[in-house]
Amino acid sequence: MAERNIIVIGCSVGGVEALQRLVAALPKDFPAAVFIVLHLAPQSTSVLPDILKRAGKLPAMHPRDGDIIRLGRIYVAPPDNHLMVEDGRVRVIHGPKENRHRPAIDPLFRSAARWYGPRVIGIVLTGSLDDGTAGLLSIKKAGGLTMVQDPEEAFCAEMPRRAMETFRVDHVQPLARLGELLRDLVPAEVADNGAGKTARLKKETQIAELDMNAIEDENRPGTPSPFACPECGGVLWEMDGEEMLRFRCRVGHAYTANSLSVEQTEAVEGALWAAMRALEEGASLARRMAERAAHANHPGAEKRFLERAKAKMDHAGTLRDLIVDSKDAPIELDAKAS
């Protein structure tokens, strides 16, 4: 038997306030280790540990790679690094982005499921898109407990709602109740039966840790898709046998269908802006050439250049309208889409 004393939490938009309220409910003798991933910009400076120390009674910190896991502490993912766990230690890894983020929630959740199985409580709080859903499902399959913030009170309901739509979450509660539940559920004794130590879970964890043997292994769990990885341009492999549609490329970048759709939409918009800029620059050059033709008393050439400038500006205006007026949202794919 083992104690349920590994808590992993993921959040995004609105997460700072939610985390403050949650950790404020934890006593100073809380007999569990808490690991937190909040989506951060790569070049940002995180002061989240200081915020959480002021909000609650537990010490909080950005850990170093290899630190020993100690109960009664909060470990916060530093910017531009995945926070993960292994047997008794914290891992801080500059691994491939997942769901457009580093740090991402899924690598933490999967590593906890792999190493601690039924001892894990996974929690998804407020946030956009669906990072955390696949990892939370891994915790569920490994025998751990899964919780989400009630979407009705979340600042951004997408992340908890995606998890609820994909599988049956154990607890859906407001933040105040989640804190009470953690106090009640930790440290219950659970059977540490090795659940969750599957080959796929091991391999996905190793890829996130930049294990080159796993990355270079040609035996991939999936089939090649027609999609390219937005991050590196490599082929994305569709993961087989999943409750949700997921993709991973050769070097480890991973996407859910929704995060891939957002990335593709942003790429299209970027291309449209670039095309519009090129047209406007071409129009400007054509007007300059018309001025030179007029100065040289070549009215025919002046007319052609002015017509060229007008045509380019008309095309640029069409692209601008397409970008600004488009109401298309990223395609929302069902959790079990095929």
N, C-alpha and C positions, 0 to 999 in steps of 0.2 A: 504494500500500500504506500501511497505518496500523498502529499498535501497539494491541494489546488492553490498554487501561490505564484503563478505567472499570469500577469494581466497585460494584454496588448491593446492599444487604443489607436484608432486612426481617425483623422478629421481633416477638413479643408476650410472652405469659406465659413466664417463665423466660429471657427474652432477655438480661438483663444478664450473667448468668454465661456464657451461650453466647458472647456478644460478647467478653467478656474472654478466654476461651480461644482464640477465633479470632484476635483481633488480636495476642495474645501470640506467635503463630507467624509474624508478618510482620516482616521485617528493617527496619532503620532507613533503608535505601536502597531501599525498595520502590518500584518505578517505576510506580505507579498511584495514582489518586485513589479514595478509598473513601467511599461515601455510605451513611448508615445511617438507617433509620426504625425506631424502637421506639415502639409504641403508648403514649401518655401521656395522663393526665387533663388537660383543658384548662387548669386553674388550677394545675397542678403546677409545681414548680421542678426542672428537670433538671440533674443533676450528672454525667450520663453521659460528657461529654467528659473530665472530670477522672478518672473511673474508668478510662476506656480509655487515657488517657495513662499512668496508673500501671501498667496491665496490660501494655502493649506499649511499642514503641520509636518509634511514630509520633505526631506532634502531632495532637490532636483538638480540635474547636471547634464551637460553634454559629455557622454562617456568617451573614452579612448578605446581604440580597437584592442581587444584582449582583456579588458577590465573584468575582474571577477564579479559575477552577479551577486548582489547582496539584497536581502529582503528589507523592506521598509524604505526603499529608495525609488525615485522616479528618474528614468533614463529617457532623454529627449534626443531625437534624431538631429544631428547638426546639419547645416545647409550643405546641399550638393553631395550628400552621402546617404546611402541606405543604412538604416539601423536594423540589425538582425541579432539573433541569439543562437548559440550552440550550447553544447553540454557544459553548463556552468560558467560560460563567458559571454561577454557582449562582443558583437562584431560591428565595426564601422567601416563600410566598404564603398569605394567609389565605383560601383558596378553599373551595368547598363540601365538606362532609364526604363521604367515600367509605367504604362498608362500616362506617358508624357511627363513623368515626375521623377526626381531624385532629390530628396528621399520619397519613396513610394510606400504605400501601406501594405500591399500584397507581399513583398519580400519579407517584411517583419512577421506578418501573420503566418506565412508558410513555414518560416524557420521555427517559429514557436510550435506549430503543429508537428513538425518533423521531430523536434528534440524533446518536447514535453507532453504531447498528446493530450490525455484527459486532464492534465494539470493546468490547462490554459483556459482563460476567459478572454474572449475576443470581443471588442466593442467598436462599433462604427458610429461616429457622431456626425454632426452637420457637415455637408460638403456637396460639391457638384460632381456630376458624372458618376462613375462606379468603381473607382479604385477602392480596394478593400473587400469587395464582394467575393472575388475568387479566393482570396486568402481566408476570409471568414468561413467560407464553405470548407476549406481544407481543415480548419479547426473543428468544425462540426463533424466531419468524417473521421477525424482522429480521436473523437470522444470528448472534446472540450465543449465548453458552454459558449453560446453566441448571444450577443445582445446588440440592439441598436437603439439609438435615441428615437423617441416617438417623432415621426416626421411632422406631425401637426404642430410641434413646438420648436422644431429645428429651424435655425436661421435659413439654411438651404437644405431642402428635404431630399434631394436626389440620391445621395449616397446611402442613407438608411433605407430609402424606399426601394432602391435597386436590389439591395440584399434581401428584403422582404419578398420581392417579386421573383427572386431566383430560387430560394429554398425556405423552408420553415425555420425561422429564427426562434431561438429558445425564449428570449425576453424582448419585448418592445415596450419601453417605459420612458417617461420623462426623466430629465436629468436628476431631479431630486430623488426619485425612486431608484435609479441606477446606483447611486451612492449607497443607499440602504441595502440593496441587493448584494453589492460587493462586500459589505461588512458581514452580511449573513452567510455568504457562500465561501468566504475565505476564512480559515484554511480547512475546508472539508477534506476528508480522506477519500481518495479515488484509487481505482485499480490501475496501476501503471503497467499496462499490458502490451506496450509497444505499438498500440494503434496509431496509424498515421505514418508509420515508417515505410511508405511505399517507394518503389523505384522512381516513379515520376516526381514525387514530392522531394526526394533526395536530389534528383538531377536539377530540378528547377531552383532549388536552394543553392546548389553548387554553382549554377550559371550566374545567379545574382551575386555570388561571392567571387566571381571572376576566376573560377577553377577552370584552367585551360583544358584539362582532360575532358571535362563535361562539355565545354564549349566546342571542342574539336571532334567530339564523338559524332559519327555520322548516323548513329541509330537514334533518330529523332521521333518523339511521340506525336506524330501528326502527318499531314499530307501537304505538299506544296500548294499554295493558293495563288490566284492571279494577281495578288497585291504585292507592292513593294514596300519595304520598311521606310517610313518617312524620315527616320533618323539617319540611316546609313545607305539606303537604296537596295539592300539585299532582299532576297525572296522571303516573304512571310509564310510560315508554316501554320496551317490551321490545326489547333489542338484537337485530337480525337477524344471521344468519350467524355465530353465536358457538359455540364449543365448550362453553361453559357458559352457564347461564341468568343473564342480567344485566339490570339495569334502570337507567334514568337519568331524572331529572325535568327540567323545563324550565330550572330555574336551576342544574342541575349535580349535585345530590345523586345518588350512585350506590350501587347495592346488588347484591351477588350474591344468588341465591335464598336461600342460607342466612342471610346477614346480614339480609335482609328478614324472613325467618321469625322470627328472634330478636327483631327490633324489634317485630313484630306481637304476639308472645307477651308481651313486656314491657308493651306498651300495653294488652292485655287484662287482665293482672294488675293494672296500675295502676287500670284502671276498676273492677275487682272490689273492690279495697281502698277506693276512693272510695265505692262503693255501700255497702259494709259500714259505713264510718264514718257515712254519712248515716242508715242504719237505726239504728245505736246511738244517734246523737244524737236521732233521732225517738223512740226508746224512752225515753230520758232525759227528754225533754220531756213525753211522755205520763204518765210516773210523777209528774212535778212537777204536772201538771194534776190527777192523781188525788188527790194530797195536798191541793191547794186545794179539790177537791170534797168530800173527807172533812171538812176543816176547816169547810166551809160546810154540812155535814150533808146532802149530796146523794149518798146511797149508789148510786143508779142510775148517775149520771154517773161516780162513782168506779170502779164496776165496768167501765164501757165503756172508760175510759182505761187501766185496768190490763190489760184484754184486748188493747187496742191495743198497749200496751208489750210484752206477751208475744209477740204476733204479730211485731212488728218484731225482737225479739231472736231469735226462732226463725229468721227469714229471714237475719239477720246471722250466726247460727251456721252455717246452710247454706252461705253464701258463704265463711265462714272455713274450713270443712272442704274446700270446693272448692279454695281457694287452697293450703292447707297440705298436703293429702293428694294433690293432683294429681301424677302421675308423668309427665305428658306432656312429652316433649322437643320442641324445634323440629323441624319436618319436615326430614329430610335428603333433598335432591333429588339425583338422579344428575347427574353433570357434563353429560350430554347429554340431560337431561330435556326433554320438549316439552310 
